[in-house]
Each structure stands twice: as C-alpha cells, then as structure tokens.
Amino acid sequence: MKPDTLYHGSVVGGLDTILANAKSHVDGTKAAYFTTDRVYALVCCRSRSENFVTMGLRAGKQHYFERFPDQLKCLYQGKEGFLYQPAAAQDLKNTKGHSWERSADVPVLLREYIPDVYAEILREENAGNVVIHRYAEIDPAEQKLHANYIRDHLDDPECAAYRDFLERHFSPLWD
C-alpha cells in the first residue's frame, strides 16, 4: 500500500527531479529516497558539508539528539528548506520503516517551502512529533563518549566531505 504523503527534504529549491544518486539501504545501488516522516525530511534540509544526522525512531517517534551545544540552531536556524513529493508514487518501494526508494530518478512537485527550518522543527516538537534531547540535558559521560568517537574517526572516508564541520564543532569537547 502506498502512503498518502511522501517527502524529500533538501536545501535546493526549484527541483523537478530527485536523482537516484544516494546509496540504497537494500542493495547498495543508487536510489532516490523519500520518507513518510515530515520531521525526518526537515532534518534532511541541510548542507552536504554538514551531513550530521543524530535522529532515530524510538517507540515509533523520532528522537533528535544534540551531540554538540546548540546543534539544532547551528544546522538549521535561519536556513531555508524545501519539501518535495513525488509526482506519482508508483515504482517507489518501502525499504525500511518510513523510507521509500526507487532505483531511478523521480519527478517531483514542490510541496512546501520552509523559510526557517529550525523554527519548523521547533513547531514539530511543540506538536509532539519529535522529541529533542538538547546537549545540556545529555549525561556528560555520554557527551564525552560521542565527542571522542568523532575525534577517533575523523579520518574515516565517510567523514571526508564534512571533516571541517566535525572539527569545528567537536574539537572543543575532546579530551
């Protein structure tokens, strides 16, 4: 059964196609992604140089964990985003939970322009659609564990595109 609404979040406006250039969760081939979760799509409205997602489902609800002080503000405040929906949902396959994908490019329609993604995420929090765990509320031992993990993995290939971002925000937190 196809969902009523699928979203693809981006910082790029004016798209008419979502390219199948992400890695499939199913088989590692190229895929275009969508989600039924509007909050997750909002979190995807960020620069590739800030590819740092700290959100996941717990008991069916999204939980966002700040891993450095004011992370949400840093990534989203004052930044615009765009939520797209597929022009047609045929050929999209549910791959895992709220994720849907297709191995070919997907024509889309602009669903919504978001002038300030941070303000919109806070609205979703107030509506009860996401639980935000702010940095100051997280156990200091857990904070240190995550910061030092980042330090120890800065040279991993998957961090190359946003290494500067990680160093800038995590180096003050390292042992």
Protein Blocks (a to p, Z undefined) as FASTA:
>chain_A
ZZfbdcdddfbehiabdcdfbccfklopacddddfblklmmmmmccfklccccbddeehi
acdddfbehklmmmmgopacdddddfbfghiacfbhjbccdfbdcddddfbdcfblklmm
mmmmmnopaccddfklpcfklmmmmmmmmmmmmmgmklmmmmmmmmmmmmmmpZZ
